[in-house]
Amino acid sequence: MAAPVASVSTTAADFPSSSLRRYKAGFFFLFFALATISPYKAVLLAERGFMPADISLIICTDPLATLLLCPVLAVMADKHGFQVQAMLVSVLLCTMCMTAVCSSASSAGVVGVAMVLYSLCNAPITVFYDEFVTTALGEGRRKEYGTLRVFGAYGWAIGAPVASWWYSYWGWDWLPVLWMAGMAVFSYVVFTAPPSQRRLCETHYTEVLRFIWRSRRVLWFAAAISVLGAGYAVISTFLFLYLKSDIRAPDVLLGFTIVCTVLVEIPLFRNAKVIYEHFSERTMVLSSFIGWSARVTGYSFLSPALPALVLLLEPLHGFTFGMMWLASVHVVTTAFPPELANTGFAVVNAAVFGVGPIVGNLVGGQLYGALGARSMFRLLAAVMAATGAVYAFGDWWWWGAASSPQLPSVDEKQRPPTGSMLVHDGDPTHHREGAARISSGVEHQ
């Protein structure tokens, strides 16, 4: 079995500022386009005559696609290097599906099938673009990922309210115009970007999965962010229902909550380098659990007399998601070798946007019906805080003060596994002995 060769690093000196502007534009217009449809799927389907149970079933294809489709495509892309082509084809197919979904001439059956196909085609775009950008940055400027990713938050914050105004004024039929405008710029960025210097992975798919399975700290981290993903799904599914039915919030307030969610996320991404220098992945994930618990606890005390207080709680989304996502990106760029970057981002997306939302919607739906929104939020706040404590304690107990996970070598015969992540045969002492011997060439905090 041939070992994959090391990737070519990009240093700060040979990475032009024009490329940074290019990737910022890519993030902005990608998330601008996604924001034109993602927050309003349920509303659109309801207006097309679908019942709530049908809507839940259709929307469930989002996490299922992320969980089942993205990892397979990511491993194939790492092996064959077709991520750019996959992004462009996905954009084209999504555009066709969205046009069918929004057209008033489409029957309910066509709308439902097109929405499912949209979810399947859309799933790999953000996974591949994250890898596309981090690979282009290279090890020399990888810490600057956050300053680029923040433009995705800008695009989301602008795209969501613009789309709300657009479809209320022009109707759903013209909503694809906003999508096409955003995706046209995104596609131009991807198509005209310099070729990637990353070498292809020569390891068989099953061997990649075996190495991930053996990397217990990566699995422990993935389990933690899956729980956070379940929490995000509970809020995204049930918050608006709670605000409308229990708090009697006006529709305009719902739109403002989307804008407020990025108020903290933006400065977090802009200062990612500082955060990486002062906080470990463990601390960032634990703070996400604590922030989520505080946020939903606040929801449980909202009153119809002053529903606008929800706007003071929504910036906590930016904190919890931002810290979790920065930790996840750092784990991918540290634990996974460059030739498996697509696979790393697929693991993160499968955890946060696949496993988590499926569990969150199932559990949240049962608790919402049995306990009501207020009791559900309070119970889940306690559960999430306890889960964060268990994650942090377990990470400290098994891996001590080591900063970052790392996968074992993809060719163990040629290079013995080293690094802070790997635990052999259940013995954590191997980690502590190897923590100071990290020699993978990937930067660590």
Order of alpha helices (4+ residues) and beta strands (2+ residues): alpha-alpha-alpha-alpha-alpha-alpha-alpha-alpha-alpha-alpha-alpha-alpha-alpha-alpha-alpha-alpha-alpha-alpha-alpha-alpha
